[in-house]
Amino acid sequence: MPTRDPSPDAERGAAITVRALDPLFERLDSIVLGKKQAIRLAVACLIAEGHLLIEDAPGLGKSTLAVALARAFGLEYAKLPCTNDLLPSDLLGLSIFEPETRSMRFVPGPVFSQMLLADELNRAPSKTQSALLEAMEERKVTVDGVTRDLPTPFFVIATQNPLDQVGVSPLPESQLDRFMMRLTLGFPDEAAEMQLLQSGDLRSLAQATSALVSAEELKRLQTRAAQVHTALPIVAYVRALLVASRQGAMRPLSPRAGLAILRAARAWALLAERNHVEPEDVQTVWSPVVSHRLGGTHDGPGRGAELARSLLESVPAP
């Protein structure tokens, strides 16, 4: 359903908040060099209350981006290195017996953080992946029969290694569908790589980053993004793209994918300090939102991006 136009007061307040992101982007650009578009898409995913999958070879800055985002937004952060023996309890936590009180005490796992980095998720066993799936979808987890809410905001960044590496397996379609966006950073250009080689490893700079936007300000941004106006022609455009994906041999896009496109487009419009979605917003977020939904589980990111580009070219914009 199209969203309502916000009040002028709300729009002015939001614009001030969005302009306050400029120092944040400058800081992130100085840490993850030469990847301005990917950084802004990651921030849009966070503002749209989605989750992010980053697929790339090791050493290209995936973890550095996650740490820098968490620090810059003042979010409680946890990293979960995924291995083939990782148990659901390693993610969710467990109850332990306290002899002094003769009672059970719940020890929360890393999922009880505002930002969780699930590093090399496609190395984790399927049961652990399923536990993360519940947390991402429901924003709550059940341990020992007790359901516990997760913090707000709650944002998962998962990294995935290419499938030609030893010890990895493709994520199932149900897991992929829970990620609003998939990004690839790729190798830096010449100027960025020269700067990186001269500066050294920038992970320590990411760790030392102080909060430039508070968690409460982020929540206000998320609320404001949900209120960005989406006119009926934009909704019809997104639906036409969904329908086009259902013609032929590619994996069809579900209504859930359409909702993710609209949420991401609203966040992107907000970052442009607009109170309405334009076709260009849909086109910008289109491939990051749908490429991992279109390609097969054994395909690399290139195949999904190619299908996304073909679909976008086949449907006229309003």
C-alpha positions as CSV (number, residue, x, y, z in Angstrom):
1,M,0.0,0.0,0.0
2,P,1.4,3.5,-0.8
3,T,2.6,5.4,2.2
4,R,1.2,8.7,3.3
5,D,3.0,12.0,2.8
6,P,4.7,13.0,6.0
7,S,4.1,16.3,7.7
8,P,6.3,19.2,6.8
9,D,7.7,19.3,10.3
10,A,8.6,15.6,10.1
11,E,10.3,16.1,6.8
12,R,12.4,19.0,8.1
13,G,13.5,17.0,11.1
14,A,14.4,14.1,8.9
15,A,16.4,16.2,6.5
16,I,18.5,17.5,9.4
17,T,19.2,13.9,10.5
18,V,20.1,12.8,7.0
19,R,22.5,15.6,6.5
20,A,24.1,14.6,9.8
21,L,25.2,11.3,8.0
22,D,27.7,13.2,5.9
23,P,30.5,12.9,8.5
24,L,29.6,9.2,8.9
25,F,30.0,8.6,5.2
26,E,33.3,10.5,5.1
27,R,34.6,8.3,7.9
28,L,33.4,5.0,6.3
29,D,34.9,6.1,3.0
30,S,38.3,6.6,4.7
31,I,38.2,3.1,6.1
32,V,36.8,1.1,3.2
33,L,38.6,2.7,0.3
34,G,37.0,3.2,-3.1
35,K,33.7,1.6,-2.3
36,K,31.3,4.6,-1.8
37,Q,28.3,3.0,-3.6
38,A,28.6,-0.3,-1.6
39,I,28.9,1.7,1.7
40,R,25.8,3.7,0.9
41,L,23.9,0.6,0.0
42,A,24.9,-1.0,3.3
43,V,23.7,2.0,5.2
44,A,20.4,2.0,3.2
45,C,20.0,-1.7,4.1
46,L,20.5,-0.9,7.8
47,I,18.0,2.0,7.6
48,A,15.5,-0.2,5.8
49,E,15.7,-2.7,8.7
50,G,17.0,-5.4,6.5
51,H,19.9,-7.8,6.7
52,L,23.0,-7.8,4.5
53,L,25.0,-10.6,2.8
54,I,28.5,-9.7,1.5
55,E,30.0,-12.3,-0.8
56,D,33.6,-11.9,-1.8
57,A,37.0,-13.5,-1.6
58,P,38.9,-13.2,1.8
59,G,40.8,-10.0,2.4
60,L,38.6,-7.5,0.5
61,G,37.3,-5.6,3.6
62,K,34.0,-7.4,4.4
63,S,34.7,-7.6,8.2
64,T,36.2,-4.1,8.2
65,L,33.0,-2.6,6.7
66,A,30.9,-4.4,9.3
67,V,33.0,-3.2,12.3
68,A,33.1,0.4,10.9
69,L,29.3,0.4,10.5
70,A,28.8,-0.8,14.0
71,R,31.2,1.7,15.6
72,A,29.9,4.6,13.5
73,F,26.3,4.0,14.5
74,G,27.2,3.3,18.1
75,L,25.7,-0.2,18.0
76,E,26.6,-3.1,20.3
77,Y,28.6,-5.4,18.1
78,A,29.5,-9.1,18.1
79,K,31.4,-11.3,15.7
80,L,30.6,-15.0,15.2
81,P,33.2,-16.9,13.3
82,C,31.3,-19.7,11.5
83,T,33.0,-23.1,11.4
84,N,31.7,-26.5,10.5
85,D,31.3,-27.5,14.2
86,L,29.4,-24.4,15.3
87,L,26.4,-25.3,17.4
88,P,23.1,-23.3,17.7
89,S,23.9,-22.7,21.3
90,D,27.2,-20.9,20.3
91,L,24.9,-18.4,18.5
92,L,21.9,-18.3,20.8
93,G,23.3,-18.9,24.2
94,L,22.5,-21.5,26.8
95,S,21.3,-22.0,30.4
96,I,23.8,-23.0,33.0
97,F,23.3,-24.3,36.6
98,E,24.4,-21.9,39.4
99,P,25.3,-24.0,42.4
100,E,25.1,-21.0,44.8
101,T,21.5,-20.2,43.9
102,R,20.6,-23.8,42.8
103,S,18.9,-22.3,39.7
104,M,19.5,-22.0,36.0
105,R,20.9,-18.8,34.6
106,F,20.7,-17.9,30.9
107,V,23.9,-16.8,29.3
108,P,23.1,-15.0,26.1
109,G,25.0,-15.7,22.9
110,P,26.3,-13.2,20.3
111,V,22.9,-13.0,18.6
112,F,21.8,-10.7,21.5
113,S,23.7,-7.8,20.0
114,Q,22.5,-4.9,17.9
115,M,24.8,-5.8,15.1
116,L,25.9,-9.4,14.5
117,L,28.6,-10.3,12.0
118,A,28.2,-13.9,11.0
119,D,31.6,-14.4,9.3
120,E,31.8,-17.1,6.6
121,L,28.2,-18.2,7.2
122,N,28.4,-20.8,4.4
123,R,30.8,-22.8,6.6
124,A,28.3,-23.2,9.4
125,P,26.1,-26.4,9.8
126,S,22.5,-26.2,8.6
127,K,21.1,-26.3,12.2
128,T,23.0,-23.2,13.1
129,Q,22.0,-21.5,9.9
130,S,18.4,-22.3,10.7
131,A,18.8,-20.8,14.2
132,L,20.1,-17.6,12.7
133,L,17.2,-17.7,10.2
134,E,14.6,-17.6,13.0
135,A,16.4,-14.7,14.6
136,M,16.6,-12.7,11.4
137,E,13.0,-13.3,10.5
138,E,11.3,-13.1,13.9
139,R,13.8,-10.8,15.7
140,K,13.4,-13.2,18.7
141,V,14.8,-16.6,19.6
142,T,13.6,-19.5,21.7
143,V,16.0,-21.3,24.0
144,D,14.9,-24.0,26.5
145,G,11.3,-23.2,25.7
146,V,11.6,-19.5,26.6
147,T,11.2,-16.9,23.8
148,R,13.4,-13.9,24.2
149,D,13.3,-10.7,22.2
150,L,16.4,-9.5,20.5
151,P,17.7,-5.9,20.8
152,T,16.6,-3.0,18.6
153,P,17.9,-2.2,16.2
154,F,18.9,-5.7,15.1
155,F,21.1,-6.0,12.0
156,V,22.8,-9.1,10.7
157,I,25.8,-8.8,8.3
158,A,26.8,-12.2,7.0
159,T,29.9,-12.8,4.9
160,Q,30.1,-15.6,2.4
161,N,33.1,-17.0,0.6
162,P,33.0,-18.0,-3.0
163,L,31.8,-21.5,-3.6
164,D,35.0,-22.7,-5.2
165,Q,36.8,-22.4,-1.9
166,V,37.4,-25.5,0.3
167,G,34.9,-26.2,3.1
168,V,32.0,-24.0,2.0
169,S,28.6,-24.9,0.7
170,P,25.8,-22.8,-0.8
171,L,23.2,-21.2,1.5
172,P,19.7,-22.6,0.9
173,E,17.2,-20.4,-0.9
174,S,15.2,-19.9,2.3
175,Q,18.3,-18.4,4.0
176,L,19.2,-16.2,1.1
177,D,15.7,-14.8,0.9
178,R,16.0,-13.4,4.5
179,F,18.8,-11.1,3.4
180,M,17.4,-7.9,2.0
181,M,20.6,-7.2,0.0
182,R,23.7,-9.0,-1.3
183,L,26.8,-6.9,-2.0
184,T,30.2,-7.6,-3.4
185,L,33.0,-5.3,-2.7
186,G,35.5,-6.6,-5.3
187,F,39.1,-5.5,-5.7
188,P,39.9,-1.8,-5.1
189,D,40.8,0.4,-8.1
190,E,44.4,1.5,-8.5
191,A,44.1,4.7,-6.5
192,A,42.4,3.0,-3.6
193,E,44.8,0.1,-3.5
194,M,47.8,2.4,-3.6
195,Q,46.4,4.3,-0.7
196,L,45.7,1.1,1.2
197,L,49.1,-0.2,0.6
198,Q,50.6,3.0,1.9
199,S,48.3,3.3,4.9
200,G,48.5,-0.4,6.0
201,D,45.7,-2.5,7.4
202,L,42.7,-0.2,8.3
203,R,40.9,-2.6,10.6
204,S,42.4,-0.9,13.6
205,L,41.0,2.4,12.3
206,A,37.6,0.8,12.1
207,Q,37.9,-0.5,15.6
208,A,38.8,3.0,16.9
209,T,35.9,4.7,15.1
210,S,33.6,6.5,17.6
211,A,29.9,6.8,17.2
212,L,28.9,9.5,14.8
213,V,25.2,8.6,14.8
214,S,23.5,7.2,17.9
215,A,21.3,4.1,18.0
216,E,18.3,6.3,18.9
217,E,19.0,8.5,15.8
218,L,19.2,5.4,13.7
219,K,15.8,4.3,15.0
220,R,14.4,7.6,14.0
221,L,15.9,7.3,10.6
222,Q,14.3,3.8,10.3
223,T,10.9,5.1,11.3
224,R,11.2,8.0,8.8
225,A,12.3,5.7,6.0
226,A,9.1,3.7,6.4
227,Q,7.1,6.9,5.9
228,V,8.6,7.9,2.6
229,H,5.8,8.3,0.1
230,T,5.5,5.6,-2.6
231,A,3.1,6.6,-5.4
232,L,1.0,4.0,-7.1
233,P,3.0,4.1,-10.4
234,I,6.1,3.1,-8.4
235,V,4.3,0.2,-6.8
236,A,3.0,-0.8,-10.3
237,Y,6.6,-0.6,-11.6
238,V,7.9,-2.9,-8.9
239,R,5.0,-5.4,-9.6
240,A,5.8,-5.4,-13.3
241,L,9.4,-6.3,-12.5
242,L,8.2,-9.1,-10.3
243,V,5.8,-10.4,-13.0
244,A,8.6,-10.2,-15.6
245,S,10.8,-12.5,-13.4
246,R,8.1,-15.2,-13.5
247,Q,8.4,-15.6,-17.3
248,G,11.0,-18.1,-18.4
249,A,13.5,-20.3,-16.6
250,M,14.8,-18.0,-13.9
251,R,13.8,-18.2,-10.3
252,P,10.6,-16.1,-9.8
253,L,10.6,-13.2,-7.4
254,S,8.0,-13.5,-4.6
255,P,5.9,-10.7,-3.1
256,R,8.4,-10.7,-0.2
257,A,11.1,-9.6,-2.7
258,G,8.8,-6.8,-3.9
259,L,8.3,-5.6,-0.3
260,A,12.1,-5.6,0.2
261,I,12.6,-3.6,-3.0
262,L,10.2,-0.9,-1.8
263,R,11.7,-0.8,1.7
264,A,15.2,-0.4,0.3
265,A,14.0,2.2,-2.3
266,R,12.4,4.3,0.5
267,A,15.7,4.2,2.5
268,W,17.6,5.2,-0.6
269,A,15.2,8.1,-1.3
270,L,15.6,9.2,2.3
271,L,19.4,9.3,1.9
272,A,18.8,11.6,-1.1
273,E,16.8,13.8,1.3
274,R,13.6,13.2,-0.6
275,N,10.2,12.4,0.9
276,H,9.1,10.3,-2.1
277,V,10.4,7.3,-4.1
278,E,11.5,7.9,-7.7
279,P,12.1,5.2,-10.4
280,E,15.8,5.8,-10.0
281,D,15.6,4.7,-6.4
282,V,14.1,1.4,-7.4
283,Q,16.7,0.9,-10.1
284,T,19.6,1.6,-7.7
285,V,18.6,-0.9,-5.1
286,W,17.2,-3.4,-7.7
287,S,20.3,-5.6,-8.3
288,P,21.5,-5.7,-4.6
289,V,18.0,-6.8,-3.5
290,V,17.1,-9.4,-6.2
291,S,20.4,-10.8,-7.6
292,H,20.8,-13.4,-4.9
293,R,17.1,-14.3,-5.3
294,L,17.3,-14.8,-9.1
295,G,20.5,-16.8,-9.4
296,G,20.8,-20.4,-8.4
297,T,22.4,-21.4,-5.1
298,H,25.5,-22.7,-7.0
299,D,25.8,-19.6,-9.1
300,G,28.2,-16.8,-8.2
301,P,27.0,-13.2,-7.7
302,G,27.7,-12.4,-11.4
303,R,24.9,-14.7,-12.7
304,G,22.2,-13.1,-10.5
305,A,23.4,-9.6,-11.4
306,E,23.2,-10.4,-15.1
307,L,19.6,-11.7,-14.7
308,A,18.7,-8.6,-12.7
309,R,20.1,-6.3,-15.3
310,S,18.2,-8.1,-18.1
311,L,14.9,-7.8,-16.2
312,L,15.4,-4.1,-15.5
313,E,16.1,-3.4,-19.1
314,S,12.9,-5.3,-20.2
315,V,10.4,-3.3,-18.1
316,P,9.8,0.4,-18.9
317,A,10.0,2.8,-16.0
318,P,7.1,5.1,-15.2
